[in-house]
């Protein structure tokens, strides 16, 4: 009897094993990446490529409500996808509304681009952003660094925009209560 139980034990344990659950927070980005391909692309070194890069740089260099209203639909394709680590959005109209809400809650939002690299139709913008928020640390500049992955459509508008930056340092560490908890967690690791 004991010998039989010993033989069955591995089978019983295997049957009780659960498959680990993977919470894939990157899935919306991967879906957007797969559906927003740069089919025609911009010719490397072309005037169209240069203008698309400059439009993006200008758009983020000093964002105001007026500049967002005037430029968003020239910079972003109608079916554009954006994820800035705080929010994921689809469509130029939703992106415009989000940026308007962002600049309304800020004294200023400016970005300086350090460099741009291209690989296989993907453009990587390395940047430094200075933000002065009205409610979080009023009067103080919060400086963050990051990289943005962009794909342009054939008209040089952004089709896919994925930011890679530390949103805890850029925003959440400055929220009363939450910031203290985040800084405490970071100090332990």
C-alpha positions as CSV (number, residue, x, y, z in Angstrom):
1,X,0.0,0.0,0.0
2,X,2.7,2.5,1.0
3,X,4.7,1.7,-2.2
4,X,1.6,2.3,-4.3
5,X,1.1,5.7,-2.6
6,X,4.7,6.6,-3.2
7,X,4.2,5.9,-6.9
8,X,1.0,7.9,-7.1
9,X,2.3,10.9,-5.1
10,X,4.2,12.4,-8.1
11,X,1.2,12.0,-10.3
12,X,-1.1,13.6,-7.7
13,X,1.3,16.5,-7.2
14,X,1.6,17.0,-10.9
15,X,-2.2,17.1,-11.2
16,X,-2.3,19.8,-8.5
17,X,0.3,22.0,-10.1
18,X,-1.1,25.2,-11.5
19,X,0.3,27.0,-14.5
20,X,1.8,30.3,-13.5
21,X,-0.2,33.3,-14.5
22,X,1.6,35.9,-16.5
23,X,0.3,39.4,-16.3
24,X,1.5,40.8,-19.7
25,X,1.3,44.6,-19.4
26,X,3.1,44.8,-22.7
27,X,0.4,43.1,-24.7
28,X,-1.4,46.3,-25.8
29,X,2.0,47.6,-27.1
30,X,2.7,44.3,-28.9
31,X,-0.8,44.4,-30.4
32,X,-0.3,48.0,-31.6
33,X,3.2,47.2,-32.9
34,X,1.8,44.3,-35.0
35,X,-1.1,46.3,-36.4
36,X,0.7,49.6,-37.0
37,X,3.5,48.6,-39.4
38,X,5.3,51.1,-41.5
39,X,4.4,49.5,-44.8
40,X,5.6,52.2,-47.2
41,X,7.9,53.8,-44.7
42,X,9.9,56.9,-44.9
43,X,13.1,56.8,-47.0
44,X,16.1,57.0,-44.8
45,X,17.8,60.4,-45.2
46,X,14.9,61.8,-47.2
47,X,13.4,65.3,-46.7
48,X,10.1,63.6,-45.6
49,X,12.0,61.7,-42.9
50,X,13.7,64.9,-41.7
51,X,10.4,66.8,-41.6
52,X,8.7,64.0,-39.6
53,X,11.4,64.1,-37.0
54,X,11.4,67.9,-36.8
55,X,7.6,67.9,-36.4
56,X,7.8,65.6,-33.5
57,X,10.7,67.5,-31.9
58,X,8.8,70.8,-32.3
59,X,5.6,69.4,-30.9
60,X,7.2,68.3,-27.7
61,X,9.7,71.1,-27.3
62,X,7.3,73.4,-25.6
63,X,3.7,72.1,-25.3
64,X,0.8,74.5,-24.7
65,X,-2.9,74.0,-25.1
66,X,-2.7,76.1,-28.3
67,X,0.2,74.1,-29.8
68,X,-1.5,70.8,-29.0
69,X,-4.7,71.9,-30.7
70,X,-2.9,73.2,-33.7
71,X,-0.4,70.4,-34.2
72,X,-1.6,67.0,-32.8
73,X,-3.4,65.9,-36.0
74,X,-0.4,66.9,-38.1
75,X,2.0,65.0,-35.9
76,X,-0.2,61.9,-35.2
77,X,-2.0,59.7,-37.7
78,X,-5.8,59.3,-37.2
79,X,-5.3,55.6,-36.0
80,X,-2.1,56.4,-33.9
81,X,-1.4,54.4,-30.7
82,X,0.3,56.1,-27.8
83,X,1.5,54.7,-24.5
84,X,3.5,57.1,-22.2
85,X,3.6,54.6,-19.3
86,X,0.8,56.5,-17.6
87,X,-1.9,55.9,-20.2
88,X,-2.5,54.0,-23.4
89,X,-4.6,55.7,-26.1
90,X,-5.7,55.0,-29.7
91,X,-6.6,57.7,-32.2
92,X,-5.3,61.2,-32.8
93,X,-8.5,62.7,-31.2
94,X,-7.9,60.8,-27.9
95,X,-4.3,61.7,-27.9
96,X,-5.1,65.4,-28.4
97,X,-7.6,65.4,-25.5
98,X,-5.0,63.7,-23.3
99,X,-2.3,66.2,-24.1
100,X,-4.7,69.1,-23.6
101,X,-5.6,67.7,-20.1
102,X,-1.9,67.3,-19.4
103,X,-0.9,70.8,-20.3
104,X,-3.9,72.3,-18.4
105,X,-2.5,70.6,-15.2
106,X,1.0,71.9,-15.8
107,X,2.7,75.3,-15.6
108,X,5.0,74.1,-18.4
109,X,6.0,70.9,-20.3
110,X,9.2,71.0,-22.4
111,X,11.4,68.4,-23.9
112,X,14.9,68.5,-25.3
113,X,16.0,65.8,-27.7
114,X,19.5,64.4,-27.2
115,X,19.6,62.2,-30.3
116,X,17.5,60.1,-32.7
117,X,18.4,56.7,-34.1
118,X,16.6,54.6,-36.7
119,X,16.5,50.9,-37.2
120,X,14.2,49.0,-39.5
121,X,11.6,51.8,-39.7
122,X,11.6,52.3,-36.0
123,X,12.8,55.7,-34.6
124,X,14.2,56.1,-31.1
125,X,14.2,59.6,-29.6
126,X,16.3,60.0,-26.5
127,X,15.1,63.0,-24.5
128,X,15.1,65.1,-21.3
129,X,11.7,66.4,-20.2
130,X,11.2,69.3,-17.7
131,X,7.7,69.5,-16.3
132,X,6.3,72.0,-13.8
133,X,3.0,70.8,-12.4
134,X,0.4,73.0,-10.8
135,X,-0.6,70.6,-8.0
136,X,2.5,68.4,-7.5
137,X,5.5,70.3,-6.3
138,X,4.2,73.7,-7.5
139,X,7.0,76.0,-8.7
140,X,9.5,73.2,-9.0
141,X,10.8,71.6,-12.1
142,X,10.6,67.8,-12.3
143,X,13.3,66.5,-14.8
144,X,13.0,63.1,-16.3
145,X,14.9,61.2,-19.0
146,X,13.5,58.7,-21.4
147,X,13.4,57.1,-24.8
148,X,10.4,57.1,-27.2
149,X,10.0,54.5,-29.9
150,X,8.1,55.9,-32.9
151,X,6.8,54.5,-36.2
152,X,5.8,57.0,-38.9
153,X,3.2,56.4,-41.6
154,X,3.9,57.2,-45.2
155,X,2.8,60.9,-44.6
156,X,5.4,61.2,-41.8
157,X,2.7,61.2,-39.0
158,X,3.3,59.2,-35.9
159,X,1.5,55.8,-36.1
160,X,3.0,54.3,-33.0
161,X,4.4,56.1,-29.9
162,X,5.8,54.1,-27.0
163,X,7.6,55.9,-24.2
164,X,10.2,54.2,-21.9
165,X,10.8,56.3,-18.8
166,X,10.6,56.1,-15.0
167,X,7.1,57.4,-14.3
168,X,7.6,56.8,-10.6
169,X,10.4,59.4,-10.5
170,X,8.6,61.7,-13.0
171,X,5.2,61.7,-11.3
172,X,4.3,59.3,-8.6
173,X,7.1,60.1,-6.2
174,X,5.7,63.6,-6.0
175,X,2.2,62.6,-4.9
176,X,1.8,63.1,-1.2
177,X,1.7,59.8,0.7
178,X,2.2,57.7,-2.5
179,X,5.7,59.3,-3.0
180,X,6.8,58.5,0.5
181,X,5.7,54.9,0.0
182,X,7.5,54.6,-3.3
183,X,10.7,56.1,-2.0
184,X,10.6,53.7,1.0
185,X,10.1,50.7,-1.4
186,X,13.0,51.9,-3.6
187,X,15.3,52.3,-0.5
188,X,14.7,48.7,0.4
189,X,16.0,47.3,-2.9
